[in-house]
Amino acid sequence: SEIIADAAPDLILAAGYVGSPELRNRATVGGNICSKNPAADLLVPLAALDASIEVCDITGRRDVPVAEIIGDRLKGFGRRMVISKIKVPTGQSLATGYRRWTRETMGRAYLTVMVNIKDTMDTDEYQLKVVIAGAGIWPRSFEELLSISKLLPGNERTDLIKQIVQEKLGSADPDAYRMQLTRVLLDEALDIAVKGVNQ
């Protein structure tokens, strides 16, 4: 879709990783996000882009943010309720950055990180949203108002990355493999997003 390519290119990028071409040609976005799989490829970009789903059941239709259906709250889809629409707000993101890492033996995402930067109309501050997920980790969000200087490469960004990773993946072992990989992917995703802001 040219509309999605223009408004949410990272959604297309993530969709390209789902299964095989045969699966992608028959599967649905709703099926992917309701698969009860924390590594589902479309959960992270949809959550980062503040998407919502229109849910239908015997009581009628209602909009539910994707962030609210994650994990145990996915119960009931396909039996008591169905998804009729997926809504992604447009014109809110200044720039996004998406990174994913997969072990060849797994096929599915071991770790996915997406950064969404929004303009706050204040020339000095931007709204940063980071969503992290992967095998065994349901999407976790971090949001904060920050000056662009804190998003540029350097000590402030390094400290921010450490803060996000510790807060969202906190571990007794700060050198754990997943935490190290998250720092790398988050750094790369921030690079992509900041370049988008500066263009």
C-alpha positions as CSV (number, residue, x, y, z in Angstrom):
1,S,0.0,0.0,0.0
2,E,1.4,3.4,-1.0
3,I,-0.4,5.0,1.9
4,I,1.2,2.7,4.4
5,A,4.6,3.1,2.7
6,D,4.3,6.8,3.1
7,A,2.8,7.0,6.6
8,A,4.3,4.0,8.3
9,P,7.2,2.5,6.4
10,D,8.5,0.5,9.4
11,L,5.2,-1.4,9.4
12,I,6.0,-2.6,5.9
13,L,9.5,-3.4,7.0
14,A,8.3,-5.5,9.9
15,A,5.6,-7.3,7.8
16,G,8.4,-8.4,5.4
17,Y,9.8,-10.6,8.2
18,V,6.6,-12.5,9.0
19,G,6.9,-16.2,8.1
20,S,7.4,-17.1,4.4
21,P,6.0,-15.3,1.3
22,E,3.3,-18.0,1.2
23,L,2.2,-17.1,4.7
24,R,2.4,-13.4,4.1
25,N,0.1,-13.7,1.1
26,R,-2.6,-15.4,3.1
27,A,-2.1,-14.3,6.7
28,T,-3.7,-11.2,8.4
29,V,-2.3,-8.5,10.6
30,G,-4.9,-9.4,13.2
31,G,-3.8,-13.0,13.2
32,N,-0.2,-12.0,13.7
33,I,-0.8,-9.7,16.7
34,C,-3.3,-12.1,18.3
35,S,-1.1,-15.2,18.0
36,K,-0.2,-15.1,21.7
37,N,3.4,-14.8,20.6
38,P,5.5,-12.0,22.2
39,A,7.8,-12.1,19.2
40,A,5.0,-11.5,16.7
41,D,6.6,-9.2,14.2
42,L,3.9,-6.5,14.0
43,L,3.3,-6.0,17.7
44,V,6.3,-3.7,18.2
45,P,5.7,-1.3,15.3
46,L,2.0,-1.1,15.9
47,A,2.5,-0.4,19.6
48,A,5.2,2.2,18.9
49,L,2.9,3.9,16.4
50,D,0.1,4.1,18.9
51,A,-2.2,1.9,16.8
52,S,-5.5,0.7,18.0
53,I,-7.8,-2.1,16.9
54,E,-11.6,-2.1,16.4
55,V,-12.9,-5.1,18.3
56,C,-16.3,-6.6,17.6
57,D,-18.3,-8.9,19.9
58,I,-21.9,-9.4,20.9
59,T,-21.9,-6.1,22.8
60,G,-20.9,-4.1,19.7
61,R,-17.7,-2.4,18.5
62,R,-15.0,-0.6,20.4
63,D,-11.5,0.7,19.9
64,V,-8.7,-0.8,22.0
65,P,-5.1,0.4,21.9
66,V,-2.7,-2.3,20.7
67,A,-0.7,-1.8,24.0
68,E,-3.8,-3.0,26.0
69,I,-4.3,-6.3,24.2
70,I,-0.7,-7.6,24.7
71,G,0.0,-10.7,26.8
72,D,-2.8,-12.2,28.8
73,R,-5.2,-9.6,27.6
74,L,-5.2,-11.3,24.1
75,K,-7.7,-13.9,25.4
76,G,-11.0,-14.3,23.5
77,F,-9.9,-13.4,20.0
78,G,-11.4,-15.8,17.4
79,R,-13.9,-17.2,19.9
80,R,-15.8,-14.3,21.5
81,M,-14.5,-11.4,19.5
82,V,-12.9,-10.5,16.2
83,I,-10.8,-7.6,14.9
84,S,-12.6,-5.6,12.2
85,K,-10.1,-2.7,11.8
86,I,-6.6,-1.8,12.7
87,K,-6.1,2.0,13.0
88,V,-2.7,3.6,12.8
89,P,-2.5,7.4,13.5
90,T,-0.8,9.4,10.7
91,G,1.0,12.7,10.7
92,Q,2.2,12.3,14.4
93,S,5.7,10.8,14.0
94,L,8.6,13.0,12.9
95,A,10.7,9.9,12.5
96,T,11.0,6.3,13.4
97,G,13.8,3.7,13.7
98,Y,13.3,0.0,13.6
99,R,15.8,-2.8,14.3
100,R,15.2,-6.5,14.6
101,W,17.6,-9.4,15.3
102,T,16.9,-13.1,14.7
103,R,18.8,-16.2,15.4
104,E,18.8,-18.3,12.2
105,T,17.8,-21.4,14.2
106,M,14.7,-19.6,15.6
107,G,13.3,-17.9,12.5
108,R,11.3,-15.6,14.8
109,A,12.5,-12.3,16.2
110,Y,14.8,-12.8,19.2
111,L,14.6,-9.1,19.8
112,T,12.9,-6.1,18.2
113,V,13.3,-2.4,19.0
114,M,11.4,0.5,17.5
115,V,11.9,4.2,18.3
116,N,9.2,6.8,17.5
117,I,10.0,10.5,17.8
118,K,7.2,13.0,17.8
119,D,7.3,16.8,17.6
120,T,5.9,18.6,20.7
121,M,5.8,22.0,19.0
122,D,8.5,23.0,21.5
123,T,11.6,23.6,19.5
124,D,13.8,22.1,22.2
125,E,11.9,19.0,23.1
126,Y,10.7,15.8,21.4
127,Q,8.5,13.0,22.6
128,L,10.5,9.8,22.5
129,K,8.7,6.4,22.6
130,V,10.7,3.2,22.6
131,V,9.1,-0.3,22.4
132,I,11.2,-3.4,23.0
133,A,10.0,-7.0,22.6
134,G,11.2,-10.4,21.5
135,A,11.2,-14.1,22.4
136,G,9.7,-14.4,25.8
137,I,9.3,-10.7,26.3
138,W,6.0,-9.0,25.6
139,P,6.3,-5.4,24.3
140,R,7.5,-2.9,26.9
141,S,7.3,0.8,26.3
142,F,9.3,3.7,27.5
143,E,8.2,7.3,26.9
144,E,9.8,10.6,27.8
145,L,10.2,14.2,26.7
146,L,13.8,14.9,25.7
147,S,15.9,17.5,24.0
148,I,17.4,16.5,20.7
149,S,20.9,16.7,22.2
150,K,20.1,13.6,24.4
151,L,19.3,11.6,21.3
152,L,22.5,12.4,19.5
153,P,25.5,10.0,19.8
154,G,27.5,10.7,22.9
155,N,27.5,10.2,26.7
156,E,23.9,11.5,27.2
157,R,22.5,9.0,24.7
158,T,24.6,6.2,26.2
159,D,23.2,7.0,29.6
160,L,19.6,7.1,28.2
161,I,20.1,3.7,26.5
162,K,21.4,2.2,29.8
163,Q,18.4,3.7,31.7
164,I,15.8,2.3,29.2
165,V,17.4,-1.2,29.1
166,Q,17.7,-1.4,32.9
167,E,14.2,-0.1,33.5
168,K,12.6,-2.4,30.9
169,L,14.8,-5.5,31.0
170,G,16.3,-5.1,34.5
171,S,18.5,-8.0,35.5
172,A,20.8,-9.0,38.3
173,D,23.4,-9.5,35.5
174,P,23.9,-6.1,33.7
175,D,26.1,-7.9,31.1
176,A,23.4,-10.4,30.2
177,Y,23.4,-11.2,26.5
178,R,19.9,-9.8,25.8
179,M,20.6,-6.6,27.6
180,Q,23.8,-6.0,25.6
181,L,21.9,-6.8,22.3
182,T,19.1,-4.4,23.3
183,R,21.6,-1.6,23.8
184,V,23.1,-2.2,20.4
185,L,19.7,-2.4,18.6
186,L,18.4,0.6,20.5
187,D,21.5,2.7,19.6
188,E,21.0,1.7,15.9
189,A,17.3,2.5,16.0
190,L,18.0,5.9,17.6
191,D,20.5,6.6,14.8
192,I,17.9,5.9,12.1
193,A,15.3,8.0,13.9
194,V,17.5,11.0,14.6
195,K,18.7,11.1,11.0
196,G,15.0,11.2,10.0
197,V,14.4,14.1,12.3
198,N,17.3,16.0,10.8
199,Q,16.3,15.5,7.2
